[in-house]
Amino acid sequence: MRQILRPALSLLIALSILTGLIYPLLLSALSHVVFPWQADGSLVEREGRPVGSRLIGQNFSDPKYFWGRLSATSPMPYNGAASGGSNLAATNPALVDQAKARIEALRAADPTLAGVIPADLATASASGLDPEIRPQSALLQVARIAHARGLDEARVRQAVAEHTHDPLLGLLGEPRVNVLELNLALDATKP
């Protein structure tokens, strides 16, 4: 029995140290060397303090801010530890009610808002943490934000254009606007 047990335990201990300790530490060190900003959470800082992550959406509801996608995480919105969609089907009444409530909130914040509300402003992403919206969704909010901040609409549109990122390599994805970065840029703008 000892002849079988001893090599099995030795192998278990060796593999546990290799795969549970050495390998994760090696990958963590390598990621900090190759991608230091991303490995540290892609934190966005203002005056030396972290104010959010470029990769995780923020909960903006004040009319002077651009609003991003809804969050599907719980127990609180944009909870990075609970990433995941709601798993509600498109025909689920709860999903429809959630989208209607968001559309009503957008229209209440800007009574002049007319037309169709883009899906990325009325629904959550698959991760529930999406920090970006399409430029069309940002432009739809320009009038509300310009009014709330006392800025000219052209100036707010220019900020949207300056913070619009093209598809990766010009091919992958679609143009997008990081809501946190755009809101921070507007906070730094003087009326």
Rosetta blueprint (number, residue, H / E / L):
1 M L
2 R H
3 Q H
4 I H
5 L H
6 R H
7 P H
8 A H
9 L H
10 S H
11 L H
12 L H
13 I H
14 A H
15 L H
16 S H
17 I H
18 L H
19 T H
20 G H
21 L H
22 I H
23 Y H
24 P H
25 L H
26 L H
27 L H
28 S H
29 A H
30 L H
31 S H
32 H H
33 V H
34 V H
35 F L
36 P H
37 W H
38 Q H
39 A H
40 D L
41 G L
42 S L
43 L E
44 V E
45 E E
46 R E
47 E L
48 G L
49 R E
50 P E
51 V E
52 G E
53 S E
54 R L
55 L L
56 I L
57 G L
58 Q L
59 N L
60 F L
61 S L
62 D L
63 P L
64 K L
65 Y L
66 F L
67 W L
68 G L
69 R L
70 L E
71 S L
72 A L
73 T L
74 S L
75 P L
76 M L
77 P L
78 Y L
79 N L
80 G H
81 A H
82 A H
83 S L
84 G L
85 G L
86 S L
87 N L
88 L L
89 A L
90 A L
91 T L
92 N L
93 P H
94 A H
95 L H
96 V H
97 D H
98 Q H
99 A H
100 K H
101 A H
102 R H
103 I H
104 E H
105 A H
106 L H
107 R H
108 A H
109 A H
110 D L
111 P L
112 T L
113 L L
114 A L
115 G L
116 V L
117 I L
118 P L
119 A H
120 D H
121 L H
122 A H
123 T L
124 A E
125 S L
126 A L
127 S L
128 G L
129 L L
130 D L
131 P L
132 E E
133 I E
134 R L
135 P H
136 Q H
137 S H
138 A H
139 L H
140 L H
141 Q L
142 V H
143 A H
144 R H
145 I H
146 A H
147 H H
148 A H
149 R H
150 G L
151 L L
152 D L
153 E H
154 A H
155 R H
156 V H
157 R H
158 Q H
159 A H
160 V H
161 A H
162 E H
163 H L
164 T E
165 H E
166 D L
167 P L
168 L E
169 L L
170 G L
171 L L
172 L E
173 G L
174 E L
175 P L
176 R E
177 V E
178 N E
179 V H
180 L H
181 E H
182 L H
183 N H
184 L H
185 A H
186 L H
187 D H
188 A L
189 T L
190 K L
191 P L
